[in-house]
């Protein structure tokens, strides 16, 4: 029988058909009242691209836009089962699939940073703690959105003469025009690579923004490590598009700001790999974090 793994991020949705390994993609999560219909459309598009045919045994989804309203996750899981003709749907947050992909032993801390940022700490006994992931208005400290927004603020300050000169202001983008964008969060996050580029070229304003983001990420990791029992080393993995793009430019200052107990190490896999793990095996330590719908 066929299984489906889905990673629903803010920038894109990715789908993998198992065991064939065929893949498809669709638009990422967008905020708003029609977010769930758009998510289902994205899954439909990804399934078509992956040439999905016939019934499905299990679908496992990790979503950035995991519905929080009472009963909403259950309704979404039922809708996905209907859409993909699936016997069982296992629905969870993207932080869970990121953790499952990065740390096969199911123990430790994972920070997933792309457009947004969320951290999950899972102890050896299965107890867990989510940190940040509070969205672009009230959280996601150190995310691509946070870096991009800080960079665009620096652009406006430099252009007004209220702040120091910076290479960031050489952009042709007028940040004010983004207010009208229906994809504002993603658009702002797309400025983060420009901040990283200017920081690498020695721009002091961009460098300070990078250092500030690294400090925010290290603060989140430190708080997560403190939630886990014992005094031994805690494996920590940093995953997602932001870390993939920045590499040591961001990881080095994060590592320097971490407590001794935090052991930064490469992730074993990504969020889509984690969704595959949840689609093909037992829930394990993640059982309390998964909504299951069976037809």
N, C-alpha and C positions, 0 to 999 in steps of 0.2 A: 504493500500500500504506500501511497504517497504522503509525505509530510512536507509542511511548509514552514519556513523560518522567515520572519519579517522584522526588520529594524526600521522603525518609523521615527526619523529625526526631523529637525526643523528645516534643514536644507534639502533633504531628499528622503524618500522611502525606498528601501531596498528589500527585495524578496528573493529567496532561494528555494528552489524545488529540490526535494530529496527523495531518492538517492541520486538523481541524475545530475544535480549541481547546476541546472539551468538557472539563470538569474534574470530579474527584471527590475525596473525602477519606476518611480512615480514622483509627483511633487511632494515636498515636505510639508510639515504641519504648519498651518496658518491659524492665528488667533481669530476668534469671532464666533458669532452664533451659528454659523454654518460649518464649523470646523469638522464635525463628525461626518456629514455628507461628503465633504471634500476628502476626508481621510478614506472613506469607502471608495470614492472615485479613484484615488491614488492606488489603492490596493487592486482595484479592477484593472487599471492600466498596467501595473507591474505584472499582474498575473497573465495578462494578454501578451506582454512582451516576453515573458518566460515560457510562453506556449503551454500554459497549464491546461490539461484536459482531464476530464473524469473526476470522480470523487476523491476526497482527501481524508486521510485518517486523522491527522493531528495538525493544527496550525498553532504556532507559538509566536506571539507578537510582543515586542518591547517598544513602547510608544513614549515619545516626548510629550505628546498631548494626551496623556492618560486621563480619562474623564473622572473627576473627583466627586461629582454630585451623587447622592444616594441612588443606587440602582443603575446609574449610567454605564458603568463598566460592564455589568451583566447584559444590558441591552446591546451595547456595542459588540460584545462577544457573540451574542445571538445573531446579530446582523452579519458579522464576518462568517459565521458558520453557514448562514443562508447564501451569502455571496459566493463562497468558495466550495459549497457542497461538502462541508467538513463534518465529520462525526464528532470531533472534539476541538474546542478552541481554548488555548491557555493564554490569557491576557495579563500583561504586567507592565510596569514602567520601564523605560529605557535604562534606568540605573541598574535594574536587576539583570537585564541581558548583557549590559556592559560588564558587570561584576562576574557573571557566569562565564563570559568569554575570556576575560583577562586572568582570572584566578581559578583554575580548574579544581583546586582543593576546597573552594568555597569559603576560605577564611582570609580576612584582611580587608584592606581599604582600596576602593577604586574611585578615582575622580574622572568623570566623563565630561570633557569640555569641548564644545563646538560653538555653535551660536549661543547656547546657554551653558550652564554648568551645574552639575549635581554630583554629590558624593554619597557613597554607601559603604558603611562599615558592617561587616558580618563577623560575629564571634564564632568560636569553635562549637558552641552549643546551639548555634542557629539564631541566637538573638541578634537583632539588627538595629541600625540607626541610620536614618537619612539626614543628611546635612545639606543645606542650601537647596538649589533647585526651586527657588521661590519666584522665578520668573524675572523678566527683564526690568520690571519696575522696582521690585523689592528685594532682589537677590541676584543670583548668577554672578557673584563676585569673581573677577578674573577671567570671565568668559570672553569669547570673541566679540560679543555685543558690548560688553563693558569696556574692552580695549578700544573697539571702534568708536563708541560714543565718546570716550575720553579723548581720543584723537581728533574727532570732529569738533569737540568743545575747544581743544587747543587751536584748531584751525580758525575758528571764529574769534577767539581771543587775540590771536596774532593779527588777524585782518583788521580788528577793531583798534589795535594798539593797546589793548588791556592786558596782554600777556606777551611773553618773549617770542621773538622770531623763531620760526621752525620750518624745516623742509616740508612738513605736513601741509602747510598752507599753499604749496605749489600745485596741489590738486585742482583740477578744473571743476570739481564738484562743488555745488552750492548746497551745504547741508540743510538749509531751510526748505529746499524743494522736497526733501524726504518726508516732510509732514504729510504730504498728499499721497504718499505711496501706500498701497494696500499690503505691501510686503516690507514695511518699515524696519522691523526687527532684523530680518535677514539682510536688508540693504545696509543698515548700520554695521552689522557684523562683518560685512565684506570689506570694510575699511581697516579691519585689524591687520591684514597682511601689509598694508601700507605703513602702519605704525611699526611693525616688526622690521620692514625694510629700512625705514629711516633710522631706527635704533641701531641696526647693524652698520649703517653708514656713519654713525657717530653723532647723530642729531641728539643734543642733550634733552630736549623736551620729550621726544619719542622714547629715549632710553629711560627717563624717569617714569613714563607710563608703563613700560615693560616691567621695571622693578616693582612698581606698585601692584601690578597684576600678579606677579610672582609671589609677593608678600600675601596677597589675598588668598591665593590658592594654597600656600603653605599654612596659613592660618586655619583654613578649612580642614586640611589633612591632619594638622596637629590636634584639632578638636575631635576628629574622627578616631584617631589612634588612642586618644585618652578614654574613649568609650569602651575599649576592649579590655577584657580581664587580663591579669598577669603583668609581667614586666619584661617578657621576652620581645624579640624583634617582631615587628608587624610588617608583612609584605604590603607594599603600596604600588599600585599601577596607575599611571596617568594615560588615559585613552581619549580618542576622539580627534576630530579634524584640527582643532587648535594645536594640540601637541604634535600631531603628525606634520603639520606645516611649519611649526616653529622649531621643533627638535631641541637641541641643547641650548639654543638661545633663550628658551623659556625654562627648560628643565634644570639648567645649571643654577640659576638663582633660586628656583623652588627648592632644589636639593640642599642648597646652602642654608636655607631658612628653616629646615625641618629639625625636629628633635631627634636625638640619637636612636630612639626606639623605632623610628620609621625607616623602613628599608625599601628605597625606591628601586623597582626592577621592571624590566620590559614586560608588557602584557603578553600572555600566551595567545590571545586572539582578540577579535573585535566584537562589537555588539551583535552583528549578524551571526558570528560563530556562537555567541551565547544563546541567541534565539534558537539556533540549531540544536544546541545541547538540551534546551528545555523542550524542544519538539520531539527529540528522539530518546530521551532518558527520563528518569524520575526527577521530581522537583527538588528533592533533597532539602538543603537548608533554606531554599527559597519558597517552600510550600505556602507559608503564610502571606506571601507577597503576590500570589497568583490567583486570578479569578478564572475558574474553569466552567465552561459551558459544554454540555453534552446533548446531542440530539437523539 
